[in-house]
Amino acid sequence: MPHHQGFNSRAIHVGQEPDPTTGSTVPPLYLTSTYTQPSFGHHLGYEYGRNDNPTRDSFEQALASLELGQGAVAYASGMAASDAVLRILAPGDRVIAAEDLYGGVYRLLERVYRVQGIVTEYVDFRQPDVLEEAIKRIRPRIIWMESPSNPLLTVIDIAQVGAIVARWGGWLVVDNTFASPYNQNPLTLGADLVVHSTTKYIGGHSDVIGGAVVANDPDLLRHLRFIRNAAGGTLGPFEAWLTLRGLKTLGVRMERHAENAQRIAAFLASHQAVEKVYYPGTQGVLAARQMKTCGGMVSFVLKTAHSQDPLAVARSFFNRLKMFALAESLGGVESLAGHPATMTHAALPEPERERRGIVMSLVRLSVGIEDVADLIADLDQALDQASRV
């Protein structure tokens, strides 16, 4: 099915043709580690489960179509996907990364790759002149960004960054986990590689771990598949099947996530116990131009008096929640609340966290698809409790 077909049609049909053997409407789950060869030196396209699997192939085809890419490579987790991209580098290579990014990627860059002689410089991608100067100065092989970012939901002009990278060289990597392919397609805006934690919105049900990289360049795709086979970060067939099932409803889920998040962001912005709200919809025209919706994530800072301990205020808020689950991760149908400073971004040194705005009173919400009135009521009573600490 060509890319010009509608998003939901591609999500349901690409790579998911009826099984030719049985007519099964849903692609079968191939739980096999190896494949029998009909004769010596001849196989039917599959040899060993770490290399290839028909169920995983179906998922990769569907995801590539939704990202408007030529191919996708699925991995055992989002971090395995990120690591596969960084394995392209060699000692002495340089990376430029956005200041606001997932703590797990920061940990990977600083504690795994820096000791191998691969150094990362962190830049505010909202300042194109600063970014271009840094690229000219250190000539990185990889430029890594998120939009919206984790956890402050900063929206970066991907096309602007792509144009800068195109002038000076290097690969632009965009982590599209928070937006999902439904809201934006970075490959069409100048990215070379798109990374996903498919655990999140793509899987969508908090029941499977996975990751993927999408690209257009055949050489990059071949290299990424080689790394997966050689290093073993393979997505299992059952995980691929679950993620493919989740992918079918991505479009309809994202509409509800976005609708609820917009209502909750407006509620928080008017609440006396909230100091600041981070939400793509409050960042001007860029989000509206670059994204179909503003997504399902909202972050905010709890208001604290000078005499109050920010961590105590946050603890009171989290302990009072009933419908929002205090949990890592995001993108599932159920609503989650997280504390970035002690959870997703605990790998950052405290001074660096504070400098980047990841303060102890920061809360990150993954807004689910429940009835929004119930979600707002839950937040309201928890905020009321936190304001009394």
N, C-alpha and C positions, 0 to 999 in steps of 0.2 A: 504494500500500500504506500503510495507516494507521500512525501512530507506535507503536501498541500491539503491532505485530508484533515478533518477536524481533530482536535486534541483527543477528545473522548473516544472517537472512532479508532484512532491509532492506538490508544491505550488498551483497547479491548481486542483489537484484531491483529496488529503487527506482530509477526512471529508466533501467532497463536492459531494457525490454520487447523482445521479438523485433522485428527490423526489418520493417516492414510491406511493404516492396518485395520483399525476398528471403527473409525468414524467418530471417535470420542471428541466431543465439542471442546472440552478443556484439554490442553496439552498434558500428556501423561507425566507423572513423576518417575523419572528414571533413577531408581536407587540401585546403582551398580558401580562397582569400583573398577571393573575391567570389561572388555568387549571381546567376544569370540571372533577370530578371524577365519573367514571361509576357506582360505588356503594360504600356504606359506608365502609371506611377502605381500599379502593383499588384505586390506581391512575395509570397512564400510564407512570410513570417515572418522571413526572413533577408535582409540587404542587404549587409553588409560584415564581414569576419572579425574586425576589431578590436572590433566591437560584439557580435556573437553567433556562436556555432558550436554545432551540435547535439551534438558530442562533449562540449564543455565544459558544455553544459546538462545532459547526463546526469550528469556528475560533480557539478555543483552540487546537483542534486536529491537524489542519494544522500547527499551530505555533510550537507545541511540536515536530512534525515530522521534521520541518526545523531545529530546535535546537538539534535534535537527543536526545530528552528527552522522558521520560515516560508520562509526563503530563504537562499541562500549566493551569494557573489560571489567568483569565483576570480581570482587575480592571478598575475603572473609569478614572484613569490617571496614568502616570508614578510615580508620588509622592504617590498615593494611593498604588501602588504596592510596592514601597520602604518602606512605612509605615507598610504594612502587614508583610514584612520580619522582620522588627525591632520589631514588636509586639510579636515575639517569645521570646524576652528578658524579664528578670525580674529585678527589682531594685537590684543593686549590680553587675550586669553583666557588662562586658567590651567589647568594640569594638576597633579594629584597622582598620583605614581607610587610604587610600592613600592620600598624601598631595594634589595631583592634582585631584580634583573631582568637580562635579557639585555643584554650590552654593546652590541649593535647598536642596540637601542631607545634606550639611554642616549645613544649617539652621535647618533642621529636627533633626539632631544629637545634635546640640548645644542648641537650644531654646525649643525643645519639650522633647527630651529624657534625656538630662543632668539633667534637673530639676526633673526628676523621678529617679535619682540615677544611671543612665546608662551613664558611662563616656567613651569618645572616645579619643584615642591617634592617632595622625597623623604621618605617617612614609613615607619615600621615598622608595617605593617598588622596585626601581631600584637597591637598595643596599640589597641583600639577607641576608647578615650577620646582618645588622641593623634590618631588619624585623624579622629574627629568634630570635634575642636577645629580641626584644620587645614582641614577642609571648610567649617566655619562661618566661618572667618576669611578664606579667599581665594575661596570660592565657585567652584571649578573647573568647567569644562564637561566635562572628561574625568577619570575616576579610573581608573588603569591598574594592573593587577596580574597576577601569574602565580601559579599554584598547581598542582603544586609549582613552586617557583621555580628559576631558573637562576643559579648552579650549586649553591646550598646546599640545594635541595630542601625549602625551607620550605613547609609546608602552611598556607594561610590559610583561615579560615572564610568562604567566599564568601557564604553566606546572611547572616552577620552584617554583612559589608561592604555587601552589597546593601541591607539594611534601613537602614543609616546613610545611604547614598546616596539612597535613596527619600525619606528625611525632608528632605533638604536640596537635592536636585536635582542634575543632572548625569548623564552617561552612564557607567555602569560597564563597562569593557572588561576582559575576562579572556583572557589568552593561555593557551590550553588545549593547547599543543603537547606539553608533557611528559606530561600525563595521557592525552590522546587522548579522543575521544568515547566510547570503550569504557569508560573508567573514571569519567568524570563529565560532566555536561551543565550548564555554568554558567548557561545561559538559564533553567533551571528553579530556579535558586538566587538569582535576582535580577539577573543580568548583562543588559545591553542589547546588547552586542556580544561575540562570541567570535572571537578571532583564532587562526589556525593557520599555522605553517610546514608546509605539506603535504609538503615535502621529507622530513620526519622520519617519524614512525610511520605516517601515513596513506599516503604512497607506499610506505615500508617497505623499499625495496631499494637505496637509495643511488644511484639512477640517474636522478633527475628533480628539478628545482627547481620549487617552486610555493608558493603561499600562498592563503589564503581568509579571508573574514569571513562569519560567520553571524549572523543577527538575526531578530527577529520583526516589528519596526516597518516597515511598507511604505514610509514616507517615507525612513527610513534606508537601506533596501535600494535604493530608486530613486537616492538621492544617491550611494551607493557605486558603482552601475553607471555613473552619469554621470561620476564621477571616473575610473573605469577607462577609459571611452571617451575622455574629454577629455585625460587625461594619458598614456594609452597603455600602462599596466602590465598588459597582457593575457596571460593564460595561453594558450600555443599549443595547438592541437588534439592534437598528438602527446603533449605533456606531460600534457594532460588525460586522454588515453586510458591512458597509463602509470599515472597516479595513481589513476584509477578501477579499474584492474586490481589495484593494490595494496590499495585500499580493501576489496575483496571478502574478503580474508583478515585484515583488521585484528583481528577478535575472537580468532581462533585464535592469531595471532602474539602478541598482547598477553598472553594467558594464559602462554605459554612465556617471554616476556620477564620477566614478573612472577615466575614460579616461579624462574627462574635468578637474578634480582636478589635475591630474598629469601635464597637460599642463599649468595650471594656476600657480602651485607651481614653475615650471621651469621659467615661465615668471617673477614672483615676485622675485625669487632669483637673477635675473640679473638686476632688476630695481634699479636705483640710489636712489629712494625715499624710499626704503625698507631697514630697518636695519637687520632684521632677519626673517626667515621663519620657521614655525613649520609644519611639514608634516611627516607622518609615513615613507614615502619612503626615507627620508634622515637619518634614524636612523639605518642603517646597515642591517644585514641579518635577524634580528629577525622578522621584519614586513613581509619580504618575506617568512619566514618559518611558521609564525603563521597565516597569513592572505592570502586569495586568491587574493585580490587587496588591495590597500592602502586606499580605501574608498573615500568619497566625501567631506571631511572636510580639510580646509587649514586655518591656523592662521598665522598672521605676525605682526611685529612691524614696525610702521612708523618711518622713520628717522627724528629726530628733532635736531636742533642746540641748543647750550646751552641757547641762548636767546629766544628760542621759548617755548610757552606753549604747552605741549603735548596734552592737551585736545582740545585746539584751532585747532591744526593740525588735530586731529582726526575728530573734528566737520566739518572742511572744506572738508575732504575726504568724509565723509558720506553724507553731503548735496549735493555733486556734483554727486553722483551715480544716474544713470538713470535705468539700467536694474536690478542691484542688489537692492532688497528692504531692507531698514533699518527695521529690525524686529527681534523679539525673535524667538526661535524655529529653526528647521533645518530639513533636510531630505526630503523636498518636491521637486517636479519637477522644481519649480522656484528657482532661486538663491537668497540667503539672505545674508546680511552682518550685523553683530552684534558687539556691544562694550561691551565685558565681564565685564569691571570694573564698568559700570553703569547699566548693564542689567542682565545677567545671574548670575554674581558673586557679585552683589551689597550687598548681605547679609554678605559677609566677611568684617571684619574691614580693613580699608585701609592699615595699616602696614602689615597685614597678606597677603593681596592681592599683595602688592609690593614685599614682601619676596618670594612669590610663582611665581613671574614673570607676574602677571596679572596687567600690567602697563596701564596707561591712553592712551598710544599710541598703545595698542594691538587691533587688528582687527581679528574677527573670520568670516570666510566665509563658508557658506553651498553652495557648488557648485551644481547648478541644471543641467538640461539636455538640456539647450538651445544650440545653435550653439556656440562653444567655442570661435570662432573669435570675436563674438559680446561681449561676456563676457570679454575677454581680452581688447578689445577696451574701454569698459566702465571703467574697472579698471585703464587703462592707463591714460585716461583723468582726472579721479578723483585723481590719484596720482600726476599728473602734477599740478593740482590745489592746493593740500595739500602742495606740496614742495615750493609754493610761499608765504605761510602764514608768 
